[in-house]
Each structure stands twice: as structure tokens, then as C-alpha cells.
Amino acid sequence: MPSKPSGLSLSPFAMPSPVLAHFVRVSSSQSGQDRLFMVYQYAAHIVVAALNSKRLQSKTNADLALRVEKLRATISDARVLYRIFGIFPIIQWAQSLNDPARQPKDGQLLTIQRLQCLSMILYYPLEHFYYLAGKGIFKVSPQRIGKIAVWSCRFWAAYVVLQIFHIRRSFQLLRQSRSALIRSTRERVRAGNTAPEVVQDEKAQLAALVKQEANLKRDCWVQAGYLPLTAHWSLPGGLLPNNTWVGVCGTIAAIAQLKGVWQATA
């Protein structure tokens, strides 16, 4: 009897593991790598706080916390560096919004996305500049670097707020589409039309709406994590009380995004 593929197996002598194959697909993609790094980057704040807490405080845990923090800082630095070309997809997105065949049909969504593109076009150069200035590439005072970083995050925060409006409008359009599909199905049933191709088309439309709703709900979690983070970094004195809360908010956003990448590569 042939052996069944294993679940998650890291043994080179085991049968092919579908879970491992899925993980490889995720970790091999740029978005998947970034989300995996992001999970560690923010979860590390929580781990460090726990290791340094009074209950777990010890010399061994303090040393471990220091090493976790060093890796977190390295990953955070790498993620910024990997975004150095991030403005080009944004420009491409902005160009697509000028194409009637590719732009959103809904006027509100089109306006929101154009404003989002503008916010990101302002965000990326500022992020690149303060990052490179912090590395000594540009001769800028630390005070000015801090101000540029704050303004960069403000444009990111603007994107997040706009995305919340984008989600809200998308839910409205989703409800309209679902209502229209229900009306169409009722009219078909009354007319006695049971053609298989029509029924299959309705099922496909319903499945697409269900998937769209799931994606929107997941995006709600992403923005729920990003909104306090971007507000925190947009204020000179910050908003969140400590890095533990930064870790909590960032981890929520990271896990929600990783789930999306995981499902997209299934």
C-alpha cells in the first residue's frame, strides 16, 4: 500500500509534505518573506517584554531578550531596505487608475485609490531619505531625520485611514451585488429556468462574493493593527504606552496579512 504524504515533516527521509510545500511557496515569494519577517519583527517586542518581566527576570532570559532584540532590529532594517524600490509599483498602480479599462468602476473607490496613491508617492521617498540619512548616506541632523520620519509615517497613516473608507465602500458594493444576485435568482426560479449553466454561473458569482467578503474582513484586522501603529509613529511623542503595544498591533496586522498570502498560494 503506497504511503500517504505527510503533514508537516522536515525529515529528508519522509514522504513529500504538502504543508512544507505550501510553506516553501509562501517563503519563496517576496510578499511571503516580508510577512514572515514582519511577524517576527513585531512578535519579538512581546517576547522581549515577557523575558524582561519580573516573573521571568533572570540573567539567562535577559541575555536571550537581548539576542531576540538584535535579530528584530536586523530584520526591521532589512525590511526597510527591501522597500527601497517600493515606489515603482505605486507609480504603476497610479498609471493603471488612468486606464478606463483597469480603473475601478465605482467613482468613490477611484477617488479613494487616487488619494492612496498620492499618499504613498509622498511616503516612500521620505522613508527612503530618512533611512539612508540614518545610515550616513546623506548628511542630515538627527533632529531633521526624526521630523522626516514622522512626516513619512503621517502619509502612511493617511493611506490607512483611506483604506478604512475603501473597505467601507467595498462592503456597500458587496451588499448591492449580493442583493442583485438574490433578485436574479428569485426571478430565474419564478420563470422556471433551471439551465445548468445558469445555476453554475450563479454559484460561481456567490462564491466570488463570499471570497471577497472574507478578504475584506481580513483587511479589517490588518488596518485595525496598522491604525494605532501609524498614529503612534505620526506623533513626535508617540501614542502607544510602550513597545509591547507596538508589538501587539504589528503582530495583528502581520498575521492577518500572512494568512492572506498563505491562502493565495494554496
N, C-alpha and C positions, 0 to 999 in steps of 0.2 A: 504494500500500500504506500503510495507516494506521500512524503511528508508535507504538511501544510506550512505555508510561510509563517514565520514567527511574527510576534507583535513588535516590540521594541527590543532588538537584540544588537549588542555591539560586538559580539563574538564573530571573528572572521570565519569560524568553522560552522556557524549556524546557517540555516536556510535564509534566503533573502527576506529582509524585514521590511514590510510596507510602511511602517511608521518611520523607520530610519530613512527610507527612500523619500518619504514626504518631507522629512526634516532637511535632507540634502537639497531638495528642490527649493525649499524656503531659504536656507542659509546660503545657497548659491546665487540668489537674486540680490540686487543692490538694496531693494526695499526690505527684503527679509533680513539681511545682515544688519541694516540700520535699526530695525525694530528689535532685534535680539540684543544689540548693543545698548539700545535705549532702555530696555527692561533692566539690564544690569546697572546702567548708569544711575537710574533713579531708585531702584530697589536697594542699591548699595547705601544710600542715605539712611534707609530704615535699618539696615543691618548694622551699620556703624553706630547709630544711636542705641540700638539694643545691646551691642557689645560693650559700649561705654556706660550703660545704665548702672545704677547702684546694685541692682540684683545680680548682674553678670560681671561686674567690675573685677578685673584681675589683670596681672601683668601679661599673661598669655593672651587674653581677649583684647587687651589694649594694643598689643603687637599685631594681632590679626586684624583689628579695626584699621590700623594704620596701613596695612598692606591692601585691604579692601578699598580704602580711600585712594591710595595711589593708583590702583588699577582703574577705579572710577574716573579719576582725573584724566588719565591717559585716554580712556575711551571717549570721554567728553570732548577732549581736544581733537581726537581723530574724527569724531562726527562732524565737528565744525569744519575741519579741513576737507572732508569728503563733500561738503556742501559748497565748495568753492566755485563749482560750475552750476550751482542751483538756479541762477538767474536765467539761464538759457531756456530751460523748459517753460519757465514762466513767460518769457517773451513769445515762445511758440504757442503757448496757451492763449496769450493776448491776441496773437495774429489769427488764431482759429475763431475767435469771437467776432472777427470782422468778416468771416465767411458765412453767408446766409445758409449754406448747406450744412454747416457744422455748429453754428451758434445755437443756444437754447431757443426754443420756440416761444417760451414764456418771457414776456418783457421784464418782469421783476427779476427773474433768475439771471437774465442777461445783464441787467444793471448791476446786480449784486456781484456777479463774476467779474465784470469790468473793474469794479471798485476793489475787489480782492486782488486782481492782477496789479493794479496800481499800488496797493499796499505792499505787495511782495516785491515789486520792482524797486520800491524805496527801501524795503527791509534788507534785501540781500547785499547791495553794495555797502551799506552801513555795517552789516555784520562782518563782511569780508575785511573792511577797513579796520575796524576796532580789533579784530582777531590778529591781523597782520601787524598792526601797530603794537599790540601787546607782545608780539614776538620780536619787536625791534626792527621790523622791515621799514616802517615809517617812523619818523621822529616826531612823536606827539606826546604831550604831557599825560601822566596817568589820570589827571582830572578830566582832561578832554576826552580821553579814551572812555572813561566812565560815562560821560554825557552822551557820547555817540552810541554806546552800548544801550543806554536807556531809551534813546530815540529809536534805535533799531527794534527793540522789544515792543515799543509802542505801536509801530507799524504791524508787527506780528500780532499784537493784541487786537488791532483793528481788523485784521484778517479773521481772527477767531470770532469776534462779535458778528462780523458779516456772515461767517459760516453758520452761526446760530440762526440768523434770519434766512439763510439759504435752506437749512433743514426745515424750518417752519413752513416756508413756501412749498418745499418739496412734499411735505406731508399733506398740505392742502391740495396740491395737484394729484397726489396719490389717492386721496379720498374721492376726488372728482372722477378719476379714471376707474376706480372700483365701482362707484355708483353707476357710471355709464355702462360698465361691463355687466352689472347685475340687471340693469334695464334691458340691455340687448339680449341677455339670456332669457329673461321672462318673455320678451316678445317672440323669441325663437320658439320657446316651449308652447306658447299660445297658438302660434302658427303651425305647430306640429312638425317643425323642421328638426329632424334628428340625424341629419347628414353627418357621418363620422368625421369628415374633415373639419366641419364647423365646430363640432364638440371638442375635437382635439385642439383647434385654434383657441377656443375659449379657455381650455385647461392650461395651455401654454401662456396665455395672457395673465391668467390668475397666478400661475407660478412665478412669472416675472414680477408681478406686483408684490407678492409675498417676499421675494428676494429683495426687492427694492426697499420694502418696509424694514426688513431685518438689517439691511445696510444703514438705513437712516437711524435706527435705534442704536446701532453700534457707534455711529458717528456722534450721537448724543453723548455717549460715555467718553469719547475722545475729547470733545470740546468741554465736557464737564471737568476733565483733568487739565486741559490747556488754559481755560479761562482764568482760574486763580493763579496759575503759574505766570502767564503773560502779564496779568495785573500786578503781580508781585515784582517782576523784573522791570515793569514800566515805571515804577516809583523809586526815586533815589534811596528812600529808606526801606523799601520793600513793603510787603503786605502780610506775608505769612510769618508766623512767630519764629520758626526755625527751619533748618534743613530737613527735619523729619517730615514736615508737612509738604515741603518741596518734593521729597521722595514719594509720598503718598499720592499726590496729584499727578506727578510724572509717571508713576507706575500704572495708575489707572489708564492714562492716555496710551501708554506704551503697550499694555496688554490688549487693550481694545483694538489697536492698530495691528498688532501681531496676529490676533485672531482673524482679522480681515485678510491679511496676507496668507495665513495658513489655509483659510477656506478657498481663496482664489487659486491656490496651487494644488488643490486636492485632485 
